[in-house]
C-alpha cells in the first residue's frame, strides 16, 4: 500500500518550491523594492511639506506687511537690537506688562542678524510666529497617531488656522508681539507631556516641562493662567480620580506649580542684576453687572480669532471661508464638551474598575478617551475664556488678542478628538470636507495676493528727520520708537506722555532721558491722541519752536535748545521731577494686581 498524504495515494516525493530570485546586496545592507519605494515616498512627502510651509510663510508675510508697524513692535525690535549688541539683560529698560524676553525678543535678535535694524524684522517675525503655531499645533494634534490618521489630524489644524480674519484678524495674529506667540512654548510643553518616553530628556522630561513653562511665563504672565494653572488643575484632578499622589500626574503637578516659582525667581534675578523691569499687568475683576456683555464680547472675539466673525467679512469668497471657519469653531466647541464628558465618564469607570493616576485600568489597559493633552488643552481654553469674561480686559472685539491662544489650542484639541473620525466619515461628509478645503485654499491665496504693504506709522516724519539731519528728539509714544525703527536708527526719538510733556517709563530706556548724554532738539506730537501731549502743552513748557512741520496726524516741532533739560517724568501712576527720580519697579507675582 502506498503511503497517503492528505487523502491522496501515491509515493511520497520531496516537495519542490519555486525559486525566488535574490535581490543584489548593496553596500550597507539589503535594499528591497518596497524599501526603495518607501524611501522615495518619504522624500516626496518631506519635500511637499517644506514647499507647503514656504508657501504659507510667504502668504502670511504679505498679510503681516499689510498692517503698519507701530511703536510697540518697534520697541521690541530696539530691545532685541540692544541684546544683540551686548546688553543681554537690557539694563535701564522698562518694558510693558509683557516682556517677551525669552520668546519674541530672541526671535527678533536672530532675524536682525540678517536684516539689521529694519521694520521688516517685525513682519518676518510675526509671519514666522504664526507658521510656528501651525507647526506646533499640528504636532500636538498628531499625538501618537500614524499614517492617514496623523494626516487627518494635521489637516484639521491647518484648516482651522489657514485663513485668519482679514485686516482685523491680521492685526491680532500677524502684528506686533502679543499673546499670540505665547502659545508656541506652551504647545512645546504639551508635546513633552504627550511624548515624554520618546523625548531625548527621557526620565528628565518633567524638568523640561517645568523649564519651558517657566520661560513662557518670563515672557508673558498670561502663560501662568493658560499654561501652568491648567496643567496643575488637570494633574490634580487626575490624581484625585486615581486616588494616588504618584506617577506622571504627580510629576506634572509639581512641574506646573514649580514653573510659577521658577519664572518669578528668574525675573527677580534679572532685576537684581540690574536688568530690565516690567509693569504688573493691568487686570481687575469686572463688576457682576457687566459679565453678560463680556460673554457676548468673548463670543465675538473668539469668532474673530477663528476668522468666523461674519459681520466683518465682505464678498462671497470671504463669507464662504468665514462659514467654513465657523463650522470648524463649532467642532472645537463640540470637542470641548466631548473632552469634559469623557473625563467624568472615565472618572466613573475608574471608581468601579480601579485605575492608576495615569488612567490605566486594573487589568493594565488604558481607559478609552483618557487623553491627558486634550484635557490640558480644554482646561487652558476654559480658564482663558473665564478669566477674560471675569476681568476688565473684555472691552470690545479689539481685545480679542487676550484670548488668541484659544485658536491654536482649539485647533489641536478638535484634531485630537475628531481627526481620526474623518477617515470613517460618510462619503458625502468627505466630499463636503474637500469642498471646504478648496474654499479655504482659494481664500488664503486671495488674501495673500490682495494684501497691500503699508509703511510704518509716522514714516513721513522719519524720512524728514533723516533728510534734515535731525538726529535726536522726543515724541508722543505712538510716534517715538517707530520713527527710530523706520529710520533704521538714524533718527532716535524717546517716547513721552502728556498732557504736559513727560518722559514715559514704558517701552523705554532710562538712558534716553539723560541730558548729559543726549541733545534732544525736536518734539513729535500725536495730534490724534492728546493724552500723549499736545502742541499747546509743548509751547507752554518749552516755548515757541523755531520751526513747525505738519504731516497729517503728526506735528514736528523743532527747537534750538535741549528739551531733556529739566524734563519731568511719568513713572507709571507716579510723577517725578526727572526720570532718574522714578522709584524702582520691582517684579511682582503674576496676578498680584487682582488682590490690590
C-alpha positions in Angstrom: 0.0 0.0 0.0 1.5 3.3 -0.9 1.6 6.0 1.7 -1.1 8.6 1.7 -0.8 12.4 2.2 -3.9 14.5 2.6 -6.0 11.6 1.3 -4.0 11.3 -1.9 -2.5 8.0 -2.6 0.9 7.6 -4.3 4.6 7.5 -3.5 5.8 10.3 -1.3 8.1 12.8 -3.0 10.1 15.7 -1.8 8.3 19.0 -2.3 9.6 21.3 -5.0 9.4 25.0 -4.1 9.6 27.8 -6.7 12.9 29.6 -7.0 12.8 33.2 -5.6 15.2 35.5 -7.3 17.6 37.1 -4.8 18.0 40.9 -4.7 21.5 42.1 -5.1 23.1 43.0 -1.9 24.1 46.7 -1.7 26.8 48.1 0.5 25.4 48.8 3.9 22.6 46.1 3.7 19.9 44.7 1.5 17.5 47.2 -0.2 14.2 45.7 -1.4 12.0 47.4 -4.0 9.4 48.1 -1.2 12.1 49.9 0.9 13.2 51.9 -2.0 9.7 53.0 -2.8 9.1 53.8 0.9 12.2 56.0 1.0 11.2 57.8 -2.2 7.7 58.4 -0.7 9.2 59.9 2.4 11.4 62.2 0.4 8.5 63.3 -1.7 6.4 63.9 1.5 9.1 65.9 3.2 9.6 68.0 0.1 5.9 68.6 -0.2 5.7 69.7 3.5 8.6 72.0 3.1 7.1 73.6 0.0 3.8 74.0 1.7 5.4 75.7 4.7 7.3 78.0 2.4 4.0 79.0 0.6 2.3 79.6 3.9 5.2 81.7 5.2 5.2 83.9 2.0 1.4 84.3 2.3 1.4 85.3 5.9 4.3 87.6 5.3 2.2 89.5 2.8 -0.7 89.7 5.2 1.7 90.9 8.0 3.0 93.7 5.8 -0.5 95.0 5.3 -0.6 96.2 8.9 1.6 99.3 9.6 4.4 98.8 12.2 3.7 100.7 15.4 5.8 101.8 18.4 5.0 98.7 20.4 6.6 96.4 17.8 9.4 98.9 17.2 10.3 98.9 20.9 10.7 95.1 20.8 13.0 95.5 17.8 15.1 98.1 19.6 15.3 95.8 22.7 16.4 92.9 20.6 19.0 95.1 18.9 20.5 96.1 22.3 20.6 92.4 23.3 22.3 91.6 20.0 24.9 94.2 20.8 25.9 93.1 24.3 23.2 94.4 26.6 21.7 90.9 27.3 19.9 91.9 30.4 18.5 95.2 28.9 19.9 97.4 31.7 17.9 100.5 32.2 15.0 99.3 30.1 11.4 99.4 31.4 9.3 97.2 29.3 5.5 96.9 29.1 3.5 94.4 31.2 4.7 91.6 28.9 8.5 91.3 28.5 8.7 88.8 25.5 12.3 88.4 26.8 12.6 84.6 26.5 10.5 84.3 23.3 10.0 87.0 20.7 13.0 89.1 21.7 15.2 86.2 21.0 13.4 85.7 17.7 13.8 89.4 16.8 17.5 89.3 17.6 18.0 86.3 15.3 16.2 87.9 12.4 18.1 91.1 12.9 21.3 89.2 12.3 20.1 89.1 8.6 18.0 92.3 8.2 19.7 94.7 10.7 17.6 97.3 12.5 14.8 97.4 10.0 11.0 97.5 10.2 10.9 94.3 8.0 12.0 92.4 11.1 8.6 92.9 12.7 6.7 91.4 9.7 9.1 88.5 9.3 8.8 87.7 13.0 5.0 87.8 13.0 4.7 85.6 9.9 7.3 83.1 11.4 5.5 83.0 14.7 2.1 82.2 13.1 3.8 79.5 11.0 5.3 78.0 14.1 1.9 78.0 15.7 0.6 75.9 12.8 3.6 73.5 13.1 3.4 73.0 16.8 -0.3 72.8 16.9 -0.1 70.1 14.2 2.5 68.2 16.2 0.4 68.4 19.4 -2.7 67.3 17.5 -0.9 64.3 15.9 -0.1 62.7 19.2 0.8 59.0 18.7 -1.3 58.7 15.5 0.4 57.5 12.4 -0.4 57.1 8.7 -3.6 58.5 7.4 -4.9 59.2 10.9 -2.0 61.5 11.6 -2.5 63.4 8.3 -6.3 63.7 9.1 -5.4 65.4 12.4 -2.9 67.7 10.8 -5.5 68.6 8.1 -7.9 69.8 10.8 -5.3 72.0 12.4 -4.2 73.6 9.1 -7.7 74.2 8.0 -8.6 75.9 11.3 -5.6 78.2 11.2 -5.2 78.7 7.5 -7.4 81.7 6.8 -7.4 84.4 9.6 -10.0 87.2 9.7 -8.9 89.7 7.1 -7.5 93.0 8.3 -8.7 93.0 11.9 -7.6 89.4 12.3 -4.2 90.2 10.8 -3.8 92.8 13.5 -4.2 90.1 16.1 -2.3 87.1 14.8 0.1 88.8 12.4 1.1 92.0 14.1 3.3 93.2 16.9 4.3 90.6 19.5 1.4 89.9 21.9 -0.1 86.8 23.4 -0.1 85.0 20.0 3.4 83.8 20.3 3.0 82.7 23.9 1.1 79.6 22.6 4.3 78.3 20.9 6.3 77.4 24.0 3.1 76.1 25.6 2.4 73.8 22.7 6.0 72.6 23.0 5.3 71.8 26.7 2.3 69.8 25.7 4.4 67.9 23.2 6.8 67.0 26.0 3.9 65.8 28.1 2.5 63.7 25.2 5.7 62.1 24.1 7.6 62.0 27.3 9.0 58.5 26.8 10.2 59.3 23.3 12.0 62.6 24.1 15.8 62.9 24.4 15.1 64.0 28.0 13.9 60.5 28.9 13.3 60.4 32.7 14.1 64.1 33.0 11.1 65.2 30.9 9.2 66.7 33.9 12.2 69.1 34.3 11.8 70.0 30.6 8.1 70.8 31.0 8.9 72.9 34.1 11.6 74.9 32.3 9.6 75.5 29.1 6.6 76.7 31.2 8.8 79.0 33.3 10.4 80.6 30.2 7.0 81.1 28.7 5.9 82.9 31.9 9.0 85.1 32.0 8.0 86.3 28.5 4.3 86.6 29.2 2.4 86.4 32.6 -0.6 85.1 30.7 1.3 81.8 30.3 0.7 81.1 34.0 -3.1 81.2 33.5 -3.2 79.3 30.2 -0.3 77.0 30.8 0.9 76.3 34.4 -2.5 76.6 36.1 -4.4 74.3 33.6 -1.7 71.7 33.8 -1.8 71.7 37.6 -5.6 71.6 37.7 -5.8 68.7 35.3 -3.0 66.8 37.0 -4.6 67.3 40.4 -8.0 66.1 39.2 -6.4 63.0 37.6 -4.6 62.2 40.9 -7.7 62.6 42.9 -9.5 60.4 40.4 -6.8 57.8 40.6 -6.6 58.0 44.4 -2.8 58.3 44.3 -0.2 61.0 44.6 2.4 59.2 42.5 3.1 58.8 38.8 3.1 61.0 35.7 0.4 63.4 37.0 2.2 63.9 40.3 5.3 64.9 38.2 3.2 67.3 36.1 1.6 68.9 39.1 5.0 69.6 40.5 6.2 70.9 37.1 3.2 73.3 36.8 3.5 74.7 40.3 7.3 74.8 40.2 7.3 76.7 36.9 5.5 79.6 38.6 8.1 79.8 41.3 11.0 79.5 38.8 9.6 82.2 36.5 9.2 84.7 39.3 12.7 83.8 40.6 14.2 84.4 37.1 12.5 87.8 36.8 13.7 88.8 40.2 17.2 87.6 39.4 17.3 89.7 36.2 16.0 92.8 38.1 18.5 92.2 41.0 21.4 92.0 38.4 20.4 95.4 37.1 18.4 94.2 34.1 15.0 95.2 32.7 11.9 96.0 34.7 8.3 95.1 33.8 5.0 96.6 34.8 2.4 94.5 36.5 -0.5 93.5 34.1 -3.5 95.8 34.4 -6.1 93.2 35.4 -9.1 93.7 37.7 -12.3 91.8 38.3 -15.2 93.2 36.4 -18.4 94.3 38.1 -21.0 91.5 38.0 -23.4 93.7 36.1 -21.0 93.7 33.1 -20.5 89.9 32.9 -23.3 89.4 30.4 -21.8 91.9 28.0 -18.4 90.3 28.5 -19.9 86.9 27.5 -21.1 88.5 24.2 -17.6 90.1 23.7 -15.9 86.7 24.3 -18.1 85.0 21.7 -17.5 87.7 19.1 -13.8 87.9 19.9 -13.4 84.1 19.6 -15.2 84.1 16.3 -12.9 87.0 15.2 -9.8 85.0 16.1 -11.1 82.0 14.2 -11.8 84.1 11.1 -15.5 83.4 11.6 -16.8 86.9 12.6 -19.3 87.2 9.7 -20.4 90.8 10.1 -16.8 92.0 9.2 -16.5 89.8 6.1 -17.1 91.2 2.6 -17.6 89.4 -0.6 -18.9 85.8 -1.4 -15.5 84.1 -1.1 -14.7 85.7 2.3 -18.1 84.8 3.6 -17.8 81.3 2.3 -14.4 80.9 4.1 -15.9 82.5 7.2 -18.7 79.9 7.2 -16.2 77.1 6.9 -14.2 78.6 9.8 -17.5 78.9 11.8 -18.1 75.2 11.3 -14.5 74.5 12.5 -15.1 76.7 15.5 -18.3 74.7 16.3 -16.1 71.5 16.1 -13.9 73.0 18.7 -16.8 73.7 20.9 -18.0 70.1 20.5 -14.5 68.9 21.2 -14.5 70.9 24.5 -17.8 69.3 25.5 -16.7 65.8 24.5 -13.5 66.0 26.4 -15.2 67.1 29.6 -17.8 64.4 29.3 -15.1 61.8 28.6 -13.2 62.8 31.7 -16.1 62.4 34.0 -17.2 59.2 32.3 -13.6 57.9 32.8 -13.8 59.0 36.4 -16.9 56.9 37.0 -15.2 53.9 35.2 -12.1 54.3 37.3 -14.1 54.2 40.6 -15.7 50.9 39.5 -12.6 49.2 38.0 -9.8 50.9 39.7 -7.1 52.9 37.9 -3.7 54.4 38.4 -3.1 58.1 38.2 -2.2 57.6 34.6 -5.6 56.4 33.6 -4.6 52.7 33.4 -7.3 50.2 34.4 -6.8 47.4 36.9 -6.1 44.9 34.0 -3.3 47.1 32.6 -5.2 48.6 29.7 -5.7 52.3 29.0 -9.1 53.8 29.6 -10.8 54.9 26.4 -10.9 58.7 25.9 -8.4 59.4 28.7 -6.4 61.9 26.7 -4.2 63.9 29.1 -3.2 66.5 26.5 -6.8 67.0 25.3 -7.8 67.6 28.9 -5.0 70.2 29.4 -6.0 72.0 26.2 -9.6 72.0 27.3 -8.7 73.4 30.7 -6.5 76.1 29.2 -9.2 77.2 26.8 -11.9 77.3 29.6 -9.5 79.1 32.0 -8.6 81.7 29.4 -12.2 82.4 28.5 -13.4 82.5 32.1 -10.6 84.9 33.1 -11.4 87.1 30.1 -15.1 87.3 30.9 -14.5 87.9 34.6 -11.9 90.7 34.1 -11.9 94.2 32.8 -9.9 93.1 29.8 -13.0 92.3 27.8 -13.6 95.7 26.4 -14.6 95.2 22.8 -13.7 93.0 19.8 -10.3 94.7 19.7 -9.4 92.8 22.9 -9.5 89.5 21.0 -5.7 89.3 21.5 -6.3 88.5 25.1 -7.8 85.1 24.2 -5.9 84.4 21.0 -4.4 81.2 22.4 -7.9 79.7 22.2 -7.3 79.5 18.4 -4.2 77.1 18.2 -5.3 75.2 21.4 -8.8 74.7 20.0 -7.4 73.6 16.6 -5.2 71.0 18.3 -8.0 69.8 20.5 -10.5 69.4 17.7 -8.0 67.5 15.7 -7.2 65.0 18.6 -10.9 64.5 19.2 -12.4 64.4 15.7 -9.5 63.9 13.3 -9.5 60.1 13.3 -13.2 60.1 12.5 -12.7 61.8 9.3 -11.3 58.6 7.9 -14.6 56.7 8.6 -16.9 59.5 7.7 -19.6 59.0 5.1 -18.6 59.7 1.5 -20.9 62.8 1.4 -19.2 64.2 4.5 -15.8 63.7 3.0 -16.9 65.4 -0.2 -18.2 68.4 1.8 -14.9 68.5 3.6 -13.0 68.5 0.3 -15.1 71.4 -1.0 -14.5 73.3 2.3 -10.8 72.7 1.9 -10.8 74.1 -1.6 -12.6 77.2 -0.4 -10.1 77.8 2.4 -7.1 77.4 0.0 -8.6 79.8 -2.5 -9.4 82.3 0.3 -5.8 82.0 1.6 -4.4 82.7 -1.9 -6.8 85.6 -2.4 -6.0 87.2 0.9 -2.3 86.8 0.3 -2.4 88.3 -3.2 -4.7 91.1 -2.2 -2.7 92.2 0.9 -1.1 95.6 0.2 2.1 96.5 2.1 1.7 99.5 4.4 4.6 101.8 5.5 5.2 102.1 9.3 3.3 104.8 11.3 4.9 108.2 11.1 7.2 107.2 8.3 6.9 110.7 6.7 8.3 112.2 9.9 11.2 109.7 9.9 12.1 110.5 6.3 12.1 114.3 7.0 14.2 113.9 10.1 16.9 111.9 8.3 16.8 114.2 5.3 17.3 117.3 7.5 19.9 115.7 9.8 17.7 115.9 12.9 19.2 113.0 15.0 17.7 113.1 18.5 14.4 114.2 19.9 11.2 113.4 21.8 7.9 112.1 20.6 4.4 111.1 21.7 4.5 107.4 22.3 3.0 106.2 19.1 5.4 108.5 17.1 8.6 107.6 19.0 10.1 104.1 18.8 8.5 103.5 15.4 10.3 106.6 14.0 13.6 105.2 15.3 13.0 101.9 13.6 11.6 103.4 10.4 14.8 105.5 10.1 17.0 102.4 10.7 18.2 104.1 13.9 19.5 107.3 12.1 16.9 109.4 14.0 16.2 108.4 17.6 13.0 109.5 19.3 12.4 108.9 23.0 8.8 108.4 24.0 6.9 111.0 26.1 3.4 111.2 27.5 1.1 114.1 28.3 -0.9 116.1 28.7 2.2 118.1 29.8 5.3 116.6 28.2 6.9 114.0 30.5 9.3 111.1 29.9 7.5 107.8 29.7 8.6 104.8 31.6 7.1 102.3 29.2 9.0 100.5 26.5 11.9 102.9 27.0 15.5 103.1 28.3 16.3 105.4 31.2 19.5 106.4 29.3 17.4 108.1 26.6 16.4 110.9 29.0 19.9 111.8 30.3 20.5 115.4 29.3 24.3 114.9 29.8 24.4 112.3 27.1 21.8 113.4 24.6 20.7 116.7 23.0 17.0 116.5 22.0 16.1 119.2 19.6 12.7 118.3 18.3 9.4 117.0 19.5 6.8 114.9 17.5 3.2 115.5 18.7 0.5 113.0 18.0 -2.5 115.2 17.1 -4.9 112.2 17.3 -4.2 111.3 21.0 -4.0 114.2 23.3 -3.1 112.1 26.3 0.4 111.8 24.9 0.9 115.5 24.8 -0.4 118.5 22.8 1.2 121.3 20.8 -0.2 123.9 23.3 1.4 122.0 26.2 4.7 121.9 24.4 4.7 125.6 23.7 3.8 126.3 27.3 6.6 124.0 28.5 9.4 124.6 26.0 8.5 127.8 24.4 7.7 128.6 20.7 9.5 126.3 18.3 11.8 127.7 15.7 10.1 125.5 13.1 6.9 123.5 12.8 6.1 121.0 10.1 2.8 119.0 9.9 2.5 115.5 8.5 -1.2 114.7 8.7 -1.6 113.1 12.2 1.8 114.3 13.3 3.2 117.8 14.1 7.0 118.2 14.2 8.3 121.0 16.5 11.9 121.9 16.1 13.7 123.8 19.0 17.1 125.5 19.4 17.7 124.1 22.9 17.9 120.7 24.6 14.4 119.5 25.6 15.8 116.9 28.0 17.0 119.6 30.5 14.6 119.6 33.4 12.2 117.2 31.7 9.7 115.8 34.3 8.9 112.1 34.3 5.8 109.9 34.4 6.7 106.7 36.3 3.6 104.6 35.8 1.0 106.1 38.1 3.5 108.4 39.8 5.0 111.7 38.7 8.6 112.6 39.4 10.9 115.6 38.9 13.1 113.7 36.4 13.4 110.2 35.0 16.2 109.4 37.5 13.8 110.1 40.4 11.4 107.3 39.3 11.2 104.7 42.1 12.4 101.1 41.3 9.9 98.9 39.6 10.4 95.6 41.4 8.9 92.4 40.0 5.6 91.1 41.3 3.9 87.7 41.2 1.7 87.4 38.1 -1.9 88.1 39.0 -1.0 90.1 42.2 -2.8 93.1 40.8 -6.1 91.2 41.3 -5.6 91.4 45.0 -5.0 95.2 45.1 
